[in-house]
């Protein structure tokens, strides 16, 4: 069987989504309990069945379709940090093509596609024992284990003579003032409790990081991208949101509602959204329309109806 990988395009999003849904749903049947309340985001990631989510990933990540004997058989989604660190966000092979060595060959092809990458990492469900065996066979080692998730890492031995590489050093508690750290790459770095102020972070790329309990104050974030994030129970206050767009966003598993208080949302638009149960109180509704019908007219009609 001839197996190749090719960069995916927007035109591939629909078929990739169909194959991904078929694959992940089959994994859910195999590994999850019959109880529908069981949720495992490593088996069925948020948005895995969304064409729009996959278009976003094609646009922002390194996405390759897997071709087996001229048929699309799956896909692999990669996040690169600089040129030397890579994360496998998704890899999936259609159930009809599994057991034929395609996954192993795809991993080899990806490493060949990105020869400068020194370290690959990924997470997989603690339930998917076959994945553990597969990744270990491909040279990955288990770095962390949680109740729901296993983390794996593969370090590719290279003759690293780059004087820029600083590794396994304890730099905690130091002060950095007026230092040029532009175009630096950090991997596996512990910055817990650190502070960054009055610094230029333009074009910084942050991915696969634990930023829980962080504080972000007095920051210019114009033209930034926030995607594939978990912001549950966060607070956003005194923020200028002119021109911001919220696309294909949900309330997550808990479905706890959002609250907007004292906000200026003048001229905002909601389209193709689920607004079931939304409440608007003590707000200026002048000019507001629902399906092109002025809300003021709807309220007047309601009042007339209930006054008669």
PALUM-679089 format. One record per atom (N, C-alpha, C, CB): z, y, x; residue in one letter. Coordinates in steps of 0.001 Angstrom, whole numbers, padded with zeros to 6 digits, always signed. Glycine has a CB too. Layout:
BEGIN
ZYXA/...
This chain:
BEGIN
+000000-001198+000847X/+000000+000000+000000X/+000000+001248+000882X/+001232+000006-000958X/-000913+002163+000626X/-000969+003428+001366X/+000003+004420+000747X/-002411+004010+001370X/+000914+004942+001555X/+001932+005872+001080X/+001820+007165+001871X/+003359+005263+001211X/+001698+008276+001156X/+001615+009583+001794X/+002493+010571+001021X/+000138+010080+001857X/+002730+011730+001632X/+003415+012822+000939X/+002534+014057+001011X/+004824+013101+001560X/+002539+014839-000057X/+001753+016072-000119X/+002602+017169-000741X/+000440+015863-000931X/+002433+018408-000253X/+003155+019538-000827X/+002836+019646-002316X/+002794+020855-000091X/+003880+019809-003116X/+003696+019927-004563X/+003327+021358-004935X/+004973+019491-005313X/+002582+021495-006015X/+002196+022804-006550X/+002746+022941-007964X/+000645+022985-006539X/+002638+024142-008534X/+003100+024352-009905X/+002423+023381-010866X/+002836+025795-010343X/+001167+023044-010573X/+000427+022142-011460X/+001034+020736-011475X/-001040+022070-011031X/+001816+020404-010452X/+002443+019085-010376X/+003781+019031-011104X/+002637+018691-008931X/+004296+020186-011537X/+005661+020250-012069X/+005857+019338-013277X/+006002+021681-012450X/+004901+019333-014198X/+005067+018549-015425X/+005154+017054-015128X/+003909+018821-016387X/+004255+016549-014277X/+004267+015124-013976X/+005479+014759-013114X/+002967+014717-013266X/+005844+015635-012169X/+007036+015379-011368X/+008279+015298-012256X/+007212+016474-010305X/+008359+016196-013229X/+009494+016193-014153X/+009529+014905-014960X/+009426+017403-015093X/+008373+014469-015420X/+008292+013230-016205X/+008766+012031-015382X/+006847+012996-016698X/+008326+011955-014122X/+008713+010846-013252X/+010205+010936-012919X/+007865+010848-011953X/+010678+012151-012637X/+012094+012337-012323X/+012973+011919-013498X/+012372+013798-011949X/+012604+012336-014697X/+013385+011979-015883X/+013408+010461-016084X/+012809+012672-017134X/+012255+009836-015933X/+012169+008382-016087X/+013073+007689-015063X/+010702+007902-015927X/+013050+008171-013827X/+013826+007551-012756X/+015319+007750-012958X/+013409+008115-011408X/+015730+008998-013196X/+017161+009285-013300X/+017760+008698-014578X/+017400+010795-013259X/+016995+008674-015646X/+017496+008063-016882X/+017707+006560-016692X/+016515+008322-018052X/+016804+005921-015950X/+016962+004494-015667X/+018208+004256-014806X/+015701+003938-014957X/+018477+005176-013863X/+019676+005062-013046X/+020936+005243-013882X/+019644+006084-011921X/+020871+006141-014858X/+022024+006362-015738X/+022331+005103-016550X/+021763+007556-016685X/+021284+004459-017054X/+021475+003219-017810X/+022105+002149-016921X/+020129+002717-018384X/+021711+002129-015667X/+022194+001096-014746X/+023627+001331-014291X/+021294+001025-013541X/+023982+002611-014027X/+025239+002873-013345X/+026310+003535-014202X/+024980+003718-012174X/+025939+004188-015290X/+026935+004871-016108X/+027409+003971-017239X/+026366+006176-016674X/+028622+004205-017671X/+029162+003439-018793X/+028385+003761-020057X/+030664+003736-018992X/+028498+002912-021029X/+027835+003162-022302X/+028418+004372-023014X/+027936+001943-023194X/+029615+004757-022632X/+030257+005942-023196X/+029430+007177-022826X/+031730+006079-022683X/+028884+007853-023809X/+028002+009000-023570X/+028749+010192-022961X/+027338+009425-024877X/+030088+010167-023006X/+030847+011290-022459X/+030894+011271-020937X/+032256+011281-023009X/+030514+010141-020311X/+030524+010050-018849X/+029369+010883-018287X/+030414+008560-018379X/+029703+011804-017391X/+028694+012676-016781X/+028766+012513-015270X/+028907+014173-017192X/+027631+012299-014633X/+027554+012192-013174X/+026342+013009-012733X/+027443+010679-012696X/+026615+014193-012177X/+025536+015109-011834X/+024738+014651-010620X/+026094+016479-011581X/+025214+013652-009882X/+024408+013095-008809X/+023378+012113-009338X/+025291+012416-007786X/+023639+011561-010520X/+022686+010642-011138X/+021725+011398-012052X/+023425+009550-011929X/+022253+012338-012804X/+021425+013174-013675X/+021764+014641-013397X/+021652+012819-015193X/+021165+015229-012346X/+021489+016607-011952X/+021137+017598-013057X/+020749+016982-010661X/+021863+018718-013147X/+021531+019745-014133X/+020072+020169-014017X/+022444+020958-013965X/+019364+020166-015136X/+017972+020597-015148X/+016987+019583-014632X/+017837+021816-014365X/+017418+018336-014412X/+016503+017340-013846X/+015301+017086-014744X/+017238+016035-013601X/+015471+017293-016061X/+014388+017046-017016X/+013701+018331-017457X/+014922+016315-018229X/+013914+019428-016712X/+013350+020730-017065X/+012147+021048-016184X/+014413+021836-016933X/+011014+021278-016807X/+009811+021670-016056X/+010050+022996-015342X/+008582+021779-016999X/+010730+023931-016023X/+010977+025237-015420X/+011872+025121-014190X/+011610+026179-016439X/+012887+024255-014246X/+013770+024069-013085X/+012972+023505-011911X/+014958+023123-013438X/+012073+022584-012187X/+011276+022003-011112X/+010246+022992-010568X/+010577+020746-011603X/+009759+023888-011420X/+008875+024939-010917X/+009632+025864-009974X/+008270+025743-012080X/+010872+026177-010357X/+011706+026996-009470X/+011868+026303-008117X/+013096+027263-010112X/+012148+025006-008130X/+012372+024285-006876X/+011098+024203-006046X/+012900+022880-007158X/+009960+024050-006716X/+008680+024045-005995X/+008449+025397-005329X/+007510+023711-006955X/+008852+026465-006023X/+008648+027814-005487X/+009596+028121-004329X/+008833+028849-006591X/+010846+027672-004417X/+011864+028106-003469X/+012199+027080-002382X/+013103+028447-004213X/+011938+025793-002626X/+012300+024754-001671X/+011046+024126-001065X/+013166+023677-002348X/+011261+023130-000228X/+010159+022334+000301X/+010054+021092-000588X/+010386+021948+001832X/+009049+021058-001441X/+008907+019971-002410X/+007624+019198-002119X/+008898+020520-003867X/+007779+017874-002008X/+006637+017010-001725X/+006526+015948-002812X/+006771+016352-000327X/+005308+015692-003208X/+005061+014579-004124X/+004733+013339-003297X/+003899+014912-005124X/+005143+012211-003807X/+004922+010936-003127X/+003703+010262-003749X/+006184+010013-003223X/+002730+009930-002924X/+001493+009306-003391X/+001449+007864-002894X/+000241+010100-002900X/+001329+006916-003811X/+001210+005499-003466X/-000089+004975-004062X/+002443+004675-003985X/-001010+004582-003177X/-002332+004117-003630X/-002965+005099-004613X/-002216+002732-004285X/-002929+006391-004224X/-003579+007489-004948X/-002921+007815-006285X/-005022+007153-005180X/-001713+007287-006537X/-000972+007622-007748X/+000318+008340-007362X/-000667+006347-008585X/+000701+009349-008176X/+001971+010003-007920X/+003093+009055-008320X/+002074+011350-008688X/+003933+008710-007332X/+004973+007707-007564X/+006377+008286-007497X/+004844+006596-006561X/+006514+009547-007124X/+007836+010139-007026X/+007788+011474-006318X/+008782+009205-006308X/+008944+011902-005836X/+009011+013189-005156X/+010227+013270-004258X/+009033+014322-006163X/+010204+014238-003352X/+011350+014521-002492X/+011462+016032-002339X/+011209+013818-001096X/+012669+016557-002537X/+012929+017996-002526X/+013862+018299-001350X/+013556+018476-003891X/+013472+019262-000515X/+014171+019561+000734X/+014605+021030+000764X/+013270+019239+001950X/+015835+021290+001252X/+016271+022641+001584X/+016412+022732+003098X/+017617+023002+000866X/+015742+023689+003709X/+015837+023887+005157X/+016758+025054+005462X/+014443+024130+005773X/+017624+024876+006463X/+018446+025958+006989X/+017924+026254+008383X/+019983+025585+007005X/+017258+027391+008524X/+016557+027649+009776X/+015465+026610+009948X/+017534+027632+010982X/+015311+026119+011149X/+014304+025082+011403X/+014928+023774+011869X/+013306+025566+012439X/+016256+023763+012070X/+016866+022601+012700X/+017815+021809+011799X/+017601+023037+013907X/+018030+022278+010567X/+018928+021569+009656X/+018250+021406+008304X/+020277+022322+009504X/+018327+020216+007755X/+017666+019945+006479X/+018581+019199+005526X/+016392+019147+006700X/+018408+019498+004262X/+019189+018826+003212X/+018223+018174+002239X/+020137+019830+002467X/+018444+016915+001931X/+017644+016230+000923X/+018310+016442-000421X/+017490+014710+001245X/+017721+017317-001221X/+018299+017650-002526X/+017989+016580-003572X/+017778+019006-003003X/+016787+016082-003554X/+016375+015055-004515X/+015383+014116-003821X/+015737+015700-005803X/+015512+012841-004085X/+014460+011897-003754X/+014434+010872-004874X/+014692+011224-002346X/+013266+010620-005419X/+013168+009705-006555X/+011818+008996-006534X/+013362+010463-007890X/+011863+007725-006869X/+010665+006896-006952X/+010629+006269-008344X/+010646+005794-005825X/+009504+006383-009006X/+009352+005835-010355X/+009785+004367-010369X/+007881+005976-010846X/+010510+003927-011413X/+010977+002531-011475X/+009881+001494-011260X/+011623+002279-012801X/+008669+001798-011693X/+007574+000833-011523X/+007163+000662-010065X/+006371+001267-012337X/+007538+001614-009203X/+007148+001572-007788X/+008314+001215-006874X/+006567+002910-007368X/+009481+000995-007440X/+010642+000703-006614X/+010589-000726-006076X/+011927+000921-007410X/+011307-000947-004958X/+011342-002266-004349X/+010138-002586-003490X/+011465-003287-005400X/+009326-001569-003174X/+008107-001779-002386X/+008177-001073-001028X/+006885-001283-003166X/+009355-000598-000645X/+009511+000073+000643X/+009019+001507+000667X/+008798-000693+001684X/+008748+002079-000514X/+008209+003443-000558X/+009253+004454-000115X/+007717+003784-001969X/+010497+004302-000592X/+011543+005250-000235X/+011756+005335+001266X/+012834+004870-000911X/+011793+004181+001932X/+011980+004153+003385X/+010843+004867+004097X/+012084+002711+003884X/+009625+004630+003646X/+008464+005259+004267X/+008477+006777+004042X/+007166+004648+003708X/+008903+007200+002870X/+008965+008639+002575X/+009954+009324+003511X/+009369+008881+001096X/+011101+008713+003753X/+012087+009299+004659X/+011508+009430+006064X/+013372+008448+004687X/+010761+008435+006501X/+010119+008494+007816X/+009083+009611+007873X/+009460+007152+008150X/+008327+009754+006806X/+007284+010786+006767X/+007889+012189+006765X/+006395+010599+005529X/+009023+012360+006070X/+009685+013662+006033X/+010209+014028+007413X/+010834+013660+005010X/+010797+013082+008104X/+011279+013366+009462X/+010114+013736+010384X/+012043+012146+010032X/+008976+013101+010176X/+007791+013422+010969X/+007248+014798+010598X/+006707+012352+010770X/+007374+015156+009319X/+006888+016457+008835X/+007711+017601+009418X/+006932+016511+007297X/+009008+017357+009656X/+009900+018392+010184X/+010545+017885+011481X/+010996+018777+009131X/+009772+017821+012558X/+010258+017216+013812X/+011368+018004+014490X/+009119+017067+014772X/+011549+019288+014137X/+012579+020090+014789X/+013954+019907+014157X/+012195+021546+014749X/+014004+019302+012977X/+015292+019122+012305X/+016148+018132+013082X/+015091+018637+010850X/+017355+018572+013452X/+018286+017731+014208X/+019252+016981+013297X/+019071+018579+015197X/+019586+017598+012166X/+020580+016994+011273X/+020066+017048+009835X/+021957+017724+011393X/+020099+015897+009184X/+019790+015800+007758X/+021093+015464+007022X/+018672+014713+007481X/+021276+016054+005826X/+022449+015692+005044X/+022075+015571+003576X/+023571+016724+005232X/+022916+014907+002819X/+022674+014691+001388X/+023956+014217+000734X/+021532+013665+001158X/+023967+014251-000610X/+025042+013649-001395X/+024436+012669-002379X/+025878+014730-002136X/+025210+011641-002705X/+024782+010679-003711X/+026002+010238-004513X/+024070+009454-003055X/+025748+009659-005654X/+026848+009241-006517X/+027649+008109-005877X/+026314+008802-007885X/+028959+008148-006073X/+029810+007057-005599X/+029471+005757-006318X/+031294+007404-005802X/+028871+005871-007501X/+028555+004684-008294X/+027326+003937-007770X/+028330+005077-009741X/+026388+004663-007173X/+025109+004073-006800X/+025208+003337-005457X/+024025+005158-006733X/+025757+002149-005494X/+025991+001374-004276X/+024687+001072-003538X/+026709+000070-004615X/+023597+000914-004271X/+022323+000648-003601X/+021884+001842-002756X/+021239+000309-004632X/+022203+003066-003194X/+021875+004249-002403X/+022653+004255-001090X/+022170+005527-003200X/+023919+003853-001136X/+024725+003828+000081X/+024076+002904+001116X/+026174+003366-000231X/+023684+001745+000679X/+023041+000781+001578X/+021727+001350+002122X/+022783-000560+000842X/+020950+001980+001240X/+019639+002517+001642X/+019793+003591+002714X/+018895+003098+000422X/+020685+004564+002485X/+020835+005653+003445X/+021404+005163+004774X/+021730+006739+002868X/+022331+004233+004706X/+022868+003682+005949X/+021782+002925+006719X/+024062+002751+005654X/+020912+002239+006009X/+019790+001554+006655X/+018851+002553+007324X/+019017+000711+005632X/+018749+003761+006748X/+017869+004785+007301X/+018538+005596+008409X/+017407+005711+006200X/+019747+005206+008815X/+020394+005871+009943X/+021412+006923+009572X/+019376+006488+010784X/+021714+007079+008274X/+022722+008049+007843X/+024111+007428+007976X/+022462+008509+006377X/+025098+008289+008211X/+026479+007804+008240X/+027289+008569+007196X/+027108+007969+009664X/+028238+007883+006633X/+029105+008479+005615X/+030067+009466+006275X/+029891+007380+004844X/+030068+010730+005788X/+030932+011759+006370X/+032107+012107+005472X/+030130+013006+006657X/+031916+012034+004148X/+033003+012295+003200X/+032851+011351+002026X/+033002+013782+002722X/+033982+011017+001425X/+033983+010225+000203X/+034907+010873-000810X/+034414+008767+000484X/+034379+011093-002014X/+035182+011575-003128X/+035107+010539-004236X/+034696+012976-003625X/+035894+010752-005282X/+035882+009801-006397X/+034501+009665-007011X/+036872+010228-007462X/+033763+010788-007070X/+032466+010791-007738X/+031287+010866-006786X/+032399+011932-008687X/+031532+011144-005511X/+030422+011499-004631X/+030646+011005-003204X/+030217+013006-004629X/+029550+010567-002580X/+029538+010221-001156X/+028621+011215-000436X/+029056+008733-000929X/+029053+011686+000726X/+028237+012591+001533X/+027763+011851+002789X/+029040+013878+001914X/+026503+012054+003106X/+025910+011370+004252X/+025245+012380+005181X/+024889+010312+003788X/+025173+011999+006449X/+024557+012853+007456X/+023834+011980+008477X/+025619+013752+008150X/+022685+012463+008931X/+021947+011778+009983X/+021647+012767+011095X/+020640+011149+009435X/+022126+012444+012282X/+021852+013271+013456X/+020776+012596+014288X/+023141+013503+014299X/+019720+013309+014528X/+018593+012765+015289X/+018748+013174+016741X/+017227+013258+014716X/+018857+012189+017601X/+019064+012460+019017X/+017833+013138+019619X/+019383+011161+019771X/+018067+014315+020169X/+017000+015042+020839X/+017560+015573+022156X/+016442+016205+019941X/+016677+015854+023072X/+017112+016460+024335X/+017351+017948+024105X/+016053+016234+025471X/+018581+018251+023664X/+018910+019630+023317X/+019382+020368+024571X/+019999+019679+022203X/+018550+021270+025053X/+018904+022063+026228X/+018920+023543+025873X/+017919+021797+027386X/+018928+023816+024562X/+018907+025192+024103X/+020256+025852+024391X/+018572+025260+022596X/+020258+026877+025215X/+021490+027564+025566X/+022108+028288+024373X/+021231+028546+026684X/+021347+028437+023291X/+021884+029108+022116X/+022861+028217+021350X/+020752+029541+021201X/+022804+026915+021568X/+023603+025970+020789X/+025067+026015+021221X/+023047+024544+020941X/+025930+026390+020267X/+027373+026389+020482X/+027951+025351+019535X/+028010+027818+020245X/+028581+024307+020077X/+028954+023152+019263X/+030385+022728+019544X/+028002+021985+019519X/+031096+022386+018480X/+032463+021853+018590X/+033387+022799+019342X/+032445+020499+019287X/+033254+024099+019064X/+034138+025088+019684X/+035097+025647+018635X/+033314+026235+020339X/+036325+025915+019032X/+037300+026541+018150X/+037243+028049+018354X/+038735+025994+018417X/+036641+028743+017406X/+036494+030198+017494X/+037329+030889+016423X/+035016+030601+017354X/+038283+030163+015840X/+039063+030717+014738X/+039924+031888+015198X/+039942+029635+014117X/+040116+032839+014283X/+041005+033966+014554X/+040415+035056+015408X/+042217+033483+015198X/+039160+034947+015796X/+038560+035966+016656X/+038062+037155+015836X/+037406+035367+017468X/+037875+038268+016534X/+037324+039478+015926X/+035939+039724+016511X/+038260+040710+016163X/+034988+040004+015616X/+033629+040301+016074X/+033276+041715+015598X/+032589+039235+015534X/+033061+042622+016527X/+032713+043996+016190X/+031411+044377+016889X/+033853+044967+016586X/+030523+044984+016134X/+029259+045488+016682X/+028499+044398+017436X/+029520+046677+017611X/+028544+043159+016926X/+027838+042050+017572X/+026494+041815+016889X/+028695+040760+017536X/+025495+041451+017654X/+024186+041115+017098X/+024115+039605+016891X/+023032+041607+018031X/+024240+039169+015638X/+024142+037749+015291X/+022911+037484+014440X/+025403+037286+014549X/+021921+038371+014514X/+020726+038219+013682X/+019998+036920+013994X/+019784+039404+013881X/+019433+036331+012947X/+018665+035084+013053X/+019500+033916+013574X/+017471+035292+013961X/+020812+033988+013395X/+021673+032870+013767X/+021648+031809+012672X/+023120+033353+014021X/+022001+030597+013039X/+022058+029490+012089X/+023434+028836+012192X/+020919+028450+012360X/+024091+028671+011055X/+025404+028019+011016X/+025299+026730+010214X/+026482+028962+010401X/+025799+025654+010774X/+025809+024368+010073X/+027168+023705+010280X/+024654+023439+010578X/+027789+023273+009188X/+029071+022600+009299X/+030160+023485+009880X/+028924+021376+010135X/+030078+024797+009614X/+031018+025762+010189X/+032144+026041+009192X/+030288+027083+010574X/+033367+026119+009680X/+034517+026447+008847X/+034794+027944+008921X/+035761+025640+009283X/+034504+028660+007831X/+034762+030100+007766X/+035850+030416+006745X/+033475+030858+007414X/+036661+029428+006394X/+037698+029620+005379X/+038623+030770+005772X/+038510+028323+005181X/+038838+031691+004823X/+039730+032817+005052X/+039147+033923+005893X/+040957+032343+005685X/+037880+033823+006253X/+037245+034861+007077X/+036872+036071+006230X/+035993+034303+007782X/+036672+037193+006887X/+036281+038432+006213X/+035068+039029+006915X/+037456+039449+006190X/+034143+039522+006119X/+032957+040194+006651X/+032864+041550+005981X/+031652+039351+006414X/+032817+042622+006751X/+032796+043961+006182X/+031874+044865+006981X/+034206+044547+006136X/+031242+045798+006269X/+030439+046829+006926X/+029376+046218+007827X/+031333+047760+007738X/+028766+045129+007351X/+027806+044378+008168X/+026471+044258+007456X/+028352+042984+008500X/+025435+044010+008218X/+024091+043829+007671X/+023844+042344+007447X/+023012+044433+008619X/+023797+041921+006177X/+023533+040524+005828X/+022197+040381+005100X/+024670+039968+004957X/+021307+041347+005290X/+020019+041315+004608X/+019235+040063+004989X/+019207+042572+004940X/+018607+039433+003996X/+017777+038234+004181X/+018586+037002+004600X/+016708+038508+005220X/+019900+037043+004416X/+020722+035865+004711X/+020417+034765+003700X/+022237+036224+004690X/+020349+033527+004172X/+020125+032366+003309X/+021382+031504+003353X/+018855+031546+003756X/+022035+031355+002192X/+023250+030548+002090X/+022982+029412+001118X/+024474+031407+001627X/+023179+028164+001550X/+022942+027028+000661X/+023932+025912+000959X/+021497+026515+000805X/+024256+025153-000092X/+025120+023977+000044X/+026448+024329+000707X/+024411+022891+000849X/+027072+025420+000251X/+028339+025877+000827X/+029426+025951-000246X/+028161+027253+001498X/+030656+025761+000163X/+031802+025933-000728X/+032285+027366-000612X/+032948+024927-000389X/+032041+028170-001649X/+032434+029579-001629X/+033457+029863-002724X/+031202+030489-001801X/+034219+028827-003093X/+035212+028961-004151X/+036264+030007-003780X/+035880+027608-004429X/+036704+030754-004801X/+037736+031791-004661X/+037293+032948-003770X/+039005+031184-004100X/+035979+033098-003562X/+035494+034192-002728X/+035587+035538-003438X/+034062+033930-002312X/+035566+036599-002670X/+035528+037963-003196X/+034301+038665-002612X/+036848+038747-002850X/+033523+039289-003483X/+032309+039981-003058X/+032375+041375-003661X/+030996+039210-003501X/+032681+042368-002850X/+032940+043705-003344X/+032096+044727-002600X/+034418+044042-003214X/+031603+045710-003353X/+030868+046831-002760X/+029714+046330-001908X/+031804+047704-001915X/+028840+045523-002533X/+027745+044864-001820X/+026409+045231-002462X/+027938+043327-001814X/+025412+045475-001645X/+024058+045718-002129X/+023328+044375-002206X/+023294+046728-001198X/+023071+043908-003432X/+022417+042615-003640X/+021056+042774-004319X/+023312+041700-004476X/+020428+043932-004178X/+019131+044144-004826X/+018112+043121-004332X/+018621+045575-004563X/+017270+042658-005254X/+016185+041707-004956X/+016691+040364-004435X/+015240+042311-003940X/+017940+040021-004731X/+018488+038733-004293X/+018179+037650-005318X/+020012+038836-004066X/+018261+036404-004872X/+018061+035253-005745X/+019361+034471-005843X/+016913+034349-005226X/+019809+034223-007086X/+020978+033378-007340X/+020500+032242-008226X/+022169+034187-008014X/+020433+031053-007689X/+019864+029934-008440X/+020579+028640-008096X/+018363+029800-008156X/+020628+027743-009068X/+021230+026425-008860X/+022682+026568-008428X/+020438+025624-007809X/+023429+027457-009137X/+024818+027761-008792X/+025765+027311-009897X/+024989+029262-008530X/+026993+027049-009538X/+028061+026836-010509X/+028994+028028-010436X/+028828+025496-010242X/+028938+028911-011433X/+029767+030107-011478X/+030837+030009-012567X/+028898+031336-011709X/+031160+028798-012996X/+032107+028610-014091X/+033423+029345-013809X/+032371+027112-014316X/+033885+030086-014818X/+035173+030790-014799X/+035250+031894-013749X/+036281+029806-014559X/+034095+032339-013253X/+034073+033481-012350X/+034153+034774-013151X/+032804+033463-011473X/+034493+035857-012481X/+034530+037172-013108X/+033527+038073-012416X/+035952+037783-013051X/+032742+038787-013212X/+031774+039750-012687X/+032123+041097-013298X/+030279+039330-013014X/+032605+042026-012485X/+033108+043292-013008X/+032526+044470-012241X/+034635+043327-012944X/+032269+045554-012950X/+031770+046795-012356X/+030514+046524-011523X/+032861+047455-011481X/+029559+045830-012144X/+028335+045411-011465X/+027140+046104-012110X/+028170+043866-011517X/+026227+046615-011290X/+024982+047179-011787X/+023940+046070-011869X/+024489+048342-010878X/+023411+045828-013084X/+022514+044699-013302X/+021114+045146-013744X/+023108+043763-014343X/+020727+046389-013453X/+019413+046866-013868X/+018295+045972-013368X/+019192+048273-013380X/+017464+045494-014283X/+016319+044675-013911X/+016641+043217-013642X/+015683+045248-012720X/+017921+042824-013783X/+018298+041428-013542X/+017757+040546-014661X/+019839+041281-013434X/+017342+039340-014311X/+016852+038369-015294X/+017677+037096-015203X/+015346+038059-015071X/+018064+036554-016369X/+018730+035260-016442X/+017723+034272-017019X/+020044+035325-017314X/+017349+033260-016238X/+016311+032325-016644X/+016850+030899-016686X/+015115+032412-015696X/+016580+030203-017785X/+016911+028777-017890X/+018348+028494-017457X/+015945+027947-017044X/+019266+029282-018016X/+020673+029205-017660X/+021473+028632-018823X/+021211+030590-017262X/+022474+027798-018511X/+023278+027175-019570X/+024757+027434-019326X/+023007+025653-019645X/+025586+026996-020263X/+027028+027146-020145X/+027673+025942-019484X/+027638+027370-021504X/+026871+024988-019058X/+027417+023816-018385X/+028022+022824-019352X/+028449+024231-017382X/+028672+021824-018804X/+029199+020722-019606X/+030250+021198-020601X/+029791+019653-018704X/+031121+022128-020190X/+032222+022561-021055X/+031742+023440-022202X/+033260+023309-020242X/+030607+024131-022009X/+030041+025038-023008X/+031019+026131-023424X/+029607+024255-024228X/+031924+026516-022506X/+032800+027648-022792X/+031954+028917-022820X/+033948+027760-021734X/+032135+029755-023847X/+031239+030901-024038X/+031446+032012-023014X/+031426+031463-025418X/+030398+032812-022836X/+030477+034018-022019X/+031135+035138-022812X/+029075+034447-021539X/+031680+036107-022092X/+032230+037304-022722X/+031668+038532-022032X/+033778+037305-022667X/+031169+039469-022824X/+030708+040751-022302X/+031583+041824-022934X/+029175+040996-022605X/+032330+042555-022125X/+033225+043588-022646X/+032972+044894-021899X/+034715+043155-022512X/+032793+045968-022662X/+032586+047271-022048X/+031336+047339-021200X/+033765+047629-021216X/+030299+046574-021562X/+029060+046504-020768X/+027948+047331-021393X/+028601+045052-020622X/+027102+047914-020569X/+025916+048626-021040X/+024722+047700-020879X/+025700+049971-020258X/+024257+047122-021995X/+023119+046196-021984X/+021914+046812-022695X/+023505+044857-022652X/+021842+048127-022695X/+020783+048840-023407X/+019402+048372-022977X/+020912+050336-023182X/+018557+048053-023968X/+017181+047659-023688X/+017017+046225-023221X/+016614+048559-022670X/+018093+045445-023195X/+017993+044056-022752X/+017239+043208-023762X/+019381+043473-022515X/+016723+042077-023310X/+015946+041199-024178X/+016471+039770-024079X/+014446+041252-023808X/+016566+039110-025225X/+016905+037696-025285X/+015740+036992-025966X/+018264+037448-026049X/+015106+036064-025284X/+013990+035343-025888X/+014116+033861-025587X/+012641+035886-025376X/+013763+033051-026560X/+013812+031589-026414X/+015197+031130-025963X/+012746+031111-025410X/+016246+031748-026566X/+017629+031458-026188X/+018390+030833-027357X/+018338+032741-025714X/+019404+030068-027025X/+020311+029532-028031X/+021474+030497-028178X/+020809+028101-027650X/+021493+031260-029258X/+022543+032247-029504X/+023439+031819-030664X/+021927+033621-029792X/+023493+030515-030895X/+024309+029988-031986X/+025771+030403-031791X/+024186+028441-032064X/+026363+030976-032854X/+027777+031338-032806X/+028087+032611-032042X/+028540+030235-032210X/+027058+033367-031604X/+027287+034605-030864X/+027902+035657-031797X/+025958+035129-030243X/+028889+036399-031307X/+029522+037462-032079X/+029344+038799-031358X/+031026+037156-032302X/+029002+039841-032118X/+028889+041199-031578X/+029811+042085-032400X/+027397+041728-031615X/+030759+042752-031732X/+031747+043553-032436X/+031876+044928-031804X/+033097+042847-032447X/+032056+045950-032662X/+032316+047316-032216X/+031342+047768-031137X/+033733+047431-031703X/+030061+047507-031352X/+029034+047842-030365X/+027969+048737-030983X/+028392+046567-029799X/+027315+049526-030148X/+026211+050387-030592X/+024960+049529-030729X/+025969+051577-029592X/+024472+049355-031954X/+023320+048496-032221X/+022052+049294-032523X/+023626+047570-033379X/+022074+050593-032263X/+020905+051418-032589X/+019698+050958-031778X/+021196+052918-032317X/+018585+050721-032482X/+017353+050282-031837X/+017279+048792-031582X/+017189+050992-030558X/+018356+048078-031842X/+018362+046637-031612X/+017505+045938-032656X/+019799+046087-031640X/+016723+044946-032207X/+015842+044211-033111X/+016044+042710-032938X/+014367+044586-032860X/+015881+041982-034036X/+015863+040528-034020X/+014528+040093-034612X/+017080+039917-034817X/+013718+039401-033813X/+012362+039026-034228X/+011608+040235-034765X/+012410+037917-035293X/+011775+041360-034041X/+011082+042626-034318X/+011562+043315-035593X/+009599+042379-034418X/+012666+042862-036153X/+013247+043502-037341X/+014457+044308-036891X/+013650+042439-038437X/+014500+045631-037176X/+015649+046445-036759X/+016947+045913-037355X/+015447+047909-037172X/+017948+045742-036525X/+019232+045234-036992X/+019880+046208-037970X/+020165+044975-035807X/+019688+047513-037756X/+020259+048507-038676X/+019738+048288-040091X/+019928+049939-038206X/+018456+047963-040225X/+017897+047688-041549X/+018471+046404-042131X/+016371+047595-041477X/+018675+045399-041298X/+019267+044149-041773X/+020689+044376-042272X/+019262+043096-040659X/+021459+045204-041560X/+022825+045484-041979X/+022854+046285-043277X/+023570+046237-040883X/+021936+047254-043395X/+021870+048036-044635X/+021514+047144-045816X/+020842+049175-044504X/+020565+046220-045604X/+020184+045297-046676X/+021359+044388-047042X/+018962+044448-046252X/+022117+043975-046053X/+023291+043123-046306X/+024330+043882-047132X/+023918+042641-044970X/+024574+045141-046741X/+025550+045956-047462X/+025126+046178-048908X/+025741+047300-046761X/+023826+046475-049121X/+023334+046682-050491X/+023505+045407-051317X/+021843+047116-050478X/+023211+044271-050688X/+023296+042992-051410X/+024724+042704-051845X/+022775+041843-050535X/+025689+043024-050962X/+027082+042680-051263X/+027781+043783-052044X/+027844+042398-049977X/+027145+044929-052211X/+027707+045981-053049X/+027301+045831-054501X/+027283+047333-052539X/+026303+044954-054745X/+025827+044765-056118X/+026508+043567-056747X/+024298+044587-056151X/
